[in-house]
Amino acid sequence: MDIRKLQRTIVDALEDVKAQDIQVFNTEHLTSLFDRVIVASGTSNRQTRALAASVRDKVRAAGGTVKNPEGEGSGEWVLVDCGDAVVHIMQPVIRAYYKLEDIWGGKSVHLKARQQADAASKGSRLRQGDASSAMPGTKTRAGQAEKTGQRGAPKPAAKAVKRAASASKPRTKAPAKPATASVPGKRAAAKSAATKAAQPSTARSATSSPKRRVAAKKPAA
């Protein structure tokens, strides 16, 4: 098992049973037998035994190898050998007497609290999930933008196209027609008026009344 995972598992197991003053020391530079020494305190014989059992069960459940704890009979100092890490669970009086921190405590390891570690791991998983979901989402949004750009572009109206085409062609003015040509009645009236105007005044006067026509036929005496 990875040493970081192992020390995290041991510390979590100790915290589950309310261990006090948990300290982790790196011993790689002092011995080749183990890499970590973990020291914790229990307030009673019963608690020290419960702490040792919690460490044993948690490490085995995580896939690690654990030897049977030593010192469970008295419960004053229980040692749990987890291979690369050795756990010393001691009552406060015994711990103050032997002072293991002076022997193995040259290089301490600072671990985050469980809540902080859980929050950090959860945040990293969320960030990874956001990053993995953001890539296809970005493509989708880009594709949607392209589609909306193609669909949403206003198409020119048919009338506007016709107006533009007619405006581009040169306009030719048709010859103006007389105002009377549009109405058939007015056209006939205008024609008869023009015919009457073309006749001589004497012919109009002769034909206008019967007396004048008779006078015109008789020769002068």
PLY file of the C-alpha trace (Angstrom):
ply
format ascii 1.0
element vertex 221
property float x
property float y
property float z
element edge 220
property int vertex1
property int vertex2
end_header
0.00 0.00 0.00
1.17 3.53 -0.73
2.62 5.12 2.39
0.46 8.23 2.08
-2.68 6.18 1.80
-1.55 4.01 4.71
-0.88 6.91 7.06
-4.19 8.52 6.07
-6.05 5.29 6.80
-4.37 4.93 10.22
-5.10 8.52 11.23
-8.73 8.19 10.16
-9.06 5.00 12.20
-7.64 6.76 15.26
-9.95 9.73 14.81
-12.97 7.42 14.60
-12.38 6.37 18.23
-11.49 9.88 19.44
-7.74 9.46 19.87
-5.88 12.43 21.35
-2.72 14.22 20.23
-2.11 12.23 17.04
1.37 12.79 15.61
3.00 11.30 12.49
6.78 11.16 12.03
8.83 10.32 8.94
11.55 7.82 9.85
12.97 7.01 6.41
16.22 8.80 7.29
16.55 6.93 10.62
15.78 3.29 9.80
14.97 1.01 6.91
12.52 -1.11 8.93
9.57 1.26 8.58
8.82 4.66 7.07
6.35 6.14 9.56
5.86 6.21 13.32
2.43 7.31 14.52
1.86 8.14 18.17
-1.57 8.68 19.75
-3.04 8.82 23.25
-6.01 7.03 24.81
-7.51 8.05 28.10
-8.19 4.50 29.35
-7.26 0.85 28.80
-10.55 0.29 27.05
-9.97 3.18 24.65
-6.42 2.10 23.79
-7.69 -1.39 22.91
-10.52 0.10 20.84
-8.05 2.34 19.03
-5.79 -0.61 18.20
-8.74 -2.66 16.94
-9.94 0.25 14.78
-6.51 0.65 13.18
-6.21 -3.08 12.53
-9.65 -3.37 10.92
-9.35 -0.21 8.79
-5.93 -1.07 7.41
-6.95 -4.61 6.55
-10.12 -3.37 4.90
-7.99 -1.01 2.79
-5.81 -3.92 1.63
-2.87 -3.49 4.00
-1.10 -6.07 6.14
-1.35 -5.81 9.92
0.23 -7.98 12.62
-1.65 -8.69 15.81
-1.40 -5.76 18.22
0.98 -6.07 21.18
0.22 -4.87 24.72
-3.55 -5.25 24.65
-3.44 -7.16 27.93
-2.53 -4.15 30.05
-3.81 -1.53 27.66
-1.24 1.04 28.77
0.84 0.86 25.61
-0.51 -0.95 22.55
1.70 -1.33 19.48
0.20 -2.05 16.05
2.65 -3.09 13.31
1.24 -2.11 9.88
4.38 -2.91 7.88
5.67 0.44 6.65
4.04 2.24 9.59
4.18 1.46 13.31
1.45 2.80 15.56
2.01 3.46 19.28
-1.20 3.96 21.26
-0.32 5.05 24.79
-1.93 6.45 27.87
-0.81 10.01 28.68
1.34 9.05 31.67
3.22 6.34 29.76
3.65 8.65 26.78
5.10 11.43 28.90
7.53 8.98 30.50
8.96 7.33 27.39
8.89 10.41 25.14
8.88 8.67 21.78
8.74 12.07 20.09
12.34 12.67 21.16
13.44 9.42 19.51
11.46 9.41 16.27
10.24 12.98 16.03
13.05 14.52 14.05
10.85 14.93 10.96
7.15 15.33 11.60
4.47 14.90 8.94
1.58 17.34 8.98
-1.68 15.84 7.77
-4.87 17.69 7.04
-7.91 17.02 9.16
-10.35 14.52 7.74
-12.95 17.15 6.89
-10.39 19.22 5.01
-9.05 16.14 3.22
-12.55 15.03 2.24
-13.42 18.52 1.04
-10.19 18.72 -0.97
-10.74 15.32 -2.59
-14.37 16.16 -3.30
-13.37 19.49 -4.81
-10.79 17.82 -7.04
-13.38 15.28 -8.23
-15.84 18.07 -8.95
-13.21 20.02 -10.88
-12.33 16.95 -12.90
-16.00 16.31 -13.61
-16.52 19.95 -14.67
-13.47 19.83 -16.92
-14.59 16.59 -18.59
-18.14 17.86 -19.08
-16.99 21.30 -20.24
-15.20 20.00 -23.33
-18.20 18.46 -25.13
-20.40 21.21 -23.77
-18.19 23.84 -25.36
-18.39 22.07 -28.68
-22.13 21.76 -28.32
-22.51 25.42 -27.51
-20.29 26.33 -30.44
-22.35 24.10 -32.71
-25.54 25.62 -31.37
-24.13 29.08 -31.95
-23.28 28.16 -35.52
-26.72 26.68 -36.06
-28.48 29.64 -34.54
-26.26 31.92 -36.59
-27.30 30.11 -39.75
-30.95 29.81 -38.82
-31.32 33.12 -37.07
-29.88 35.23 -39.87
-32.81 37.19 -41.33
-33.50 36.28 -44.91
-34.16 39.18 -47.26
-37.85 39.53 -48.07
-39.03 38.87 -51.62
-40.43 42.38 -51.90
-37.15 43.91 -50.85
-35.32 41.83 -53.45
-37.75 42.95 -56.16
-37.40 46.57 -55.08
-33.64 46.34 -55.20
-33.76 44.74 -58.68
-36.17 47.36 -60.00
-34.09 50.16 -58.52
-30.99 48.86 -60.25
-32.67 48.92 -63.73
-32.95 52.28 -65.58
-36.46 53.62 -65.60
-38.10 54.61 -68.95
-40.97 57.07 -68.84
-43.99 56.18 -70.93
-45.49 58.99 -73.08
-48.14 60.91 -71.28
-51.68 60.20 -72.41
-54.40 62.85 -72.60
-56.59 63.03 -69.58
-59.73 62.40 -71.63
-58.44 59.20 -73.16
-59.01 57.28 -70.00
-62.81 57.72 -70.06
-64.79 56.66 -73.23
-67.63 59.18 -72.72
-65.28 62.09 -72.43
-63.43 60.93 -75.56
-66.66 61.02 -77.66
-67.66 64.40 -76.26
-64.29 65.85 -77.10
-64.48 64.47 -80.66
-67.92 65.97 -81.37
-66.76 69.26 -79.91
-63.76 69.26 -82.23
-65.99 68.47 -85.27
-68.33 71.30 -84.49
-65.44 73.67 -84.07
-64.13 72.73 -87.54
-67.41 73.64 -89.33
-67.81 77.30 -90.63
-69.88 79.63 -88.57
-72.43 80.22 -91.40
-73.08 76.52 -91.78
-73.64 76.23 -88.07
-75.96 79.19 -88.08
-77.86 77.84 -91.13
-78.31 74.50 -89.64
-79.00 75.77 -86.20
-82.57 77.14 -86.98
-85.16 76.34 -89.77
-85.95 80.01 -90.50
-82.40 80.84 -91.27
-82.06 77.76 -93.55
-85.13 78.95 -95.64
-83.78 82.46 -95.88
-80.54 81.20 -97.15
-82.14 79.19 -100.00
-84.22 82.09 -101.45
-82.41 84.26 -103.93
-82.19 87.91 -103.19
-84.73 90.18 -105.11
0 1
1 2
2 3
3 4
4 5
5 6
6 7
7 8
8 9
9 10
10 11
11 12
12 13
13 14
14 15
15 16
16 17
17 18
18 19
19 20
20 21
21 22
22 23
23 24
24 25
25 26
26 27
27 28
28 29
29 30
30 31
31 32
32 33
33 34
34 35
35 36
36 37
37 38
38 39
39 40
40 41
41 42
42 43
43 44
44 45
45 46
46 47
47 48
48 49
49 50
50 51
51 52
52 53
53 54
54 55
55 56
56 57
57 58
58 59
59 60
60 61
61 62
62 63
63 64
64 65
65 66
66 67
67 68
68 69
69 70
70 71
71 72
72 73
73 74
74 75
75 76
76 77
77 78
78 79
79 80
80 81
81 82
82 83
83 84
84 85
85 86
86 87
87 88
88 89
89 90
90 91
91 92
92 93
93 94
94 95
95 96
96 97
97 98
98 99
99 100
100 101
101 102
102 103
103 104
104 105
105 106
106 107
107 108
108 109
109 110
110 111
111 112
112 113
113 114
114 115
115 116
116 117
117 118
118 119
119 120
120 121
121 122
122 123
123 124
124 125
125 126
126 127
127 128
128 129
129 130
130 131
131 132
132 133
133 134
134 135
135 136
136 137
137 138
138 139
139 140
140 141
141 142
142 143
143 144
144 145
145 146
146 147
147 148
148 149
149 150
150 151
151 152
152 153
153 154
154 155
155 156
156 157
157 158
158 159
159 160
160 161
161 162
162 163
163 164
164 165
165 166
166 167
167 168
168 169
169 170
170 171
171 172
172 173
173 174
174 175
175 176
176 177
177 178
178 179
179 180
180 181
181 182
182 183
183 184
184 185
185 186
186 187
187 188
188 189
189 190
190 191
191 192
192 193
193 194
194 195
195 196
196 197
197 198
198 199
199 200
200 201
201 202
202 203
203 204
204 205
205 206
206 207
207 208
208 209
209 210
210 211
211 212
212 213
213 214
214 215
215 216
216 217
217 218
218 219
219 220
